[in-house]
Amino acid sequence: MTTRAVALPRAVVHALRTAILGADDGESRLRDAGFEAGRALYDDFAAWMAARAGVADPAIASLGAFGEALGAYASAHGWGTLALEPGNGADTDGLPTLRAADWFEVESAADAPPPPFPACLFTTGLLAGFLGRLAGQPLAVLEIACASCGDAACRFVIGSEAALGKLYATKYGS
């Protein structure tokens, strides 16, 4: 199956984000849209990885090979730089993270005032849907750093809903 890719300028992505976030339940809609997009995106990534790395199923790739391929895929598609990091930081409670620099969803300070909390809602859904397909089970994603908020890069922690609920309670006290 050939997938037809569509490239959009960042301004279009930001206009869509703004329109969706303007709805009463915009945050959940944006995250849900990302989740469904991530599940669909997995098929394109699997075909891309098979063609470039000779790995027919990303789920059987080594963690290093998967991380490299995911970073190359994100870069090739203009999303930014994406790197898989092991879960060795105290701020992640031992869970793995994805670090995204120059990320497509980040709002620049010139475009909008910085949000008070991490704001890559589409990406959290996208990664949860994508990585859940890869793992064959539901996974959750929590953004713990965001370039829109002034951090050097966005960081997304990956784990079960229970593990991320515990991390969230520890980090944010609720």
Secondary structure as GFF3:
##gff-version 3
##sequence-region A 1 174
A	DSSP	alpha_helix	10	21	.	.	.	ID=ss1
A	DSSP	alpha_helix	26	53	.	.	.	ID=ss2
A	DSSP	three_ten_helix	58	60	.	.	.	ID=ss3
A	DSSP	alpha_helix	63	76	.	.	.	ID=ss4
A	DSSP	beta_strand	81	85	.	.	.	ID=ss5
A	DSSP	three_ten_helix	90	92	.	.	.	ID=ss6
A	DSSP	beta_strand	97	101	.	.	.	ID=ss7
A	DSSP	alpha_helix	121	135	.	.	.	ID=ss8
A	DSSP	beta_strand	140	145	.	.	.	ID=ss9
A	DSSP	three_ten_helix	147	149	.	.	.	ID=ss10
A	DSSP	beta_strand	154	159	.	.	.	ID=ss11
A	DSSP	alpha_helix	161	172	.	.	.	ID=ss12
###
